[in-house]
Amino acid sequence: AQKITQTQPGMFVQEKEAVTLDCTYDTSDQSYGLFWYKQPSSGEMIFLIYQGSYDEQNATEGRYSLNFQKARKSANLVISASQLGDSAMYFCAMREGANQGGKLIFGQGTELSVKP
Amino acid sequence: NAGVTQTPKFQVLKTGQSMTLQCAQDMNHNSMYWYRQDPGMGLRLIYYSASEGTTDKGEVPNGYNVSRLNKREFSLRLESAAPSQTSVYFCASSVRFSTDTQYFGPGTRLTVL
């Protein structure tokens, strides 16, 4: 079974608008972490934001926020005021509890295109 | 501060050839990882090193070996390359093994003919 599911292979958004990228996850661990990474066309993986399972507040980093709904096992990325430079692949990833080690499990990604 | 560096950036091999991918980090991180990314997919863990002197298999270790040369360097070796190993390879590091953000290198694009 998929542990990380990103159901949107591709998304379009108009410049300066907000966009939500969906991510659902599956784990039986109580302690886990959720990450979002950006991969532009140049290929590197850029860390954007992190949410711990025990964090009570949704994480925010500049224009990025993580809409964490624990009961629904979702960790959606919200990008506010989209910019042309936000066009990229976006990956959701999960690190399960300490017994699973530090390995990240990635979703298949969502390709975001920002239109001028 | 270069972060995580990888060499080479691109490589073409023939089936059966061997090669080593190099990774180094200058962030004084304890843990290092090797992932592969196949077209249209997320990254999958090949091997990891929780700390200097230890290495362990990840999700897809077959056909690979690793060496944690020192705290800074973690290499990935393909002993006998196969077309199925055509992929983009990423090295990553984190301060600690289980609880910290992983930071990635720029990747190595490998083609096996």
Contacts between the chains, C-beta under 8 A, distances in Angstrom:
chain1	res1	chain2	res2	distance
A	4	B	42	7.4
A	33	B	99	7.6
A	35	B	101	6.9
A	35	B	102	7.9
A	37	B	104	7.6
A	43	B	88	6.8
A	43	B	106	6.7
A	43	B	107	5.1
A	43	B	109	7.6
A	44	B	104	6.6
A	44	B	105	7.7
A	44	B	106	4.8
A	44	B	107	6.5
A	45	B	43	7.5
A	45	B	90	6.2
A	45	B	92	7.7
A	45	B	104	3.8
A	45	B	107	7.6
A	46	B	104	7.8
A	47	B	101	5.6
A	47	B	102	7.6
A	47	B	103	6.2
A	47	B	104	7.6
A	50	B	101	5.7
A	91	B	42	5.4
A	91	B	43	7.4
A	93	B	42	7.3
A	93	B	43	7.8
A	95	B	98	7.6
A	98	B	98	4.6
A	98	B	99	7.6
A	101	B	48	7.1
A	101	B	50	7.1
A	101	B	56	7.4
A	101	B	97	6.5
A	101	B	98	6.3
A	102	B	31	5.8
A	102	B	33	7.4
A	102	B	48	6.7
A	102	B	50	6.9
A	102	B	94	6.3
A	102	B	96	7.6
A	102	B	97	4.3
A	102	B	98	5.0
A	102	B	99	7.6
A	102	B	100	7.6
A	102	B	102	7.4
A	103	B	33	7.2
A	103	B	45	4.6
A	103	B	48	6.2
A	103	B	58	5.8
A	103	B	59	7.4
A	104	B	33	8.0
A	104	B	35	7.9
A	104	B	43	7.2
A	104	B	45	7.1
A	104	B	102	6.1
A	106	B	42	2.9
A	106	B	43	4.7
A	106	B	44	7.4
A	107	B	42	5.4
A	108	B	40	7.0
A	108	B	41	5.8
A	108	B	42	5.4
A	109	B	40	7.9
A	109	B	41	7.7
A	109	B	42	5.8
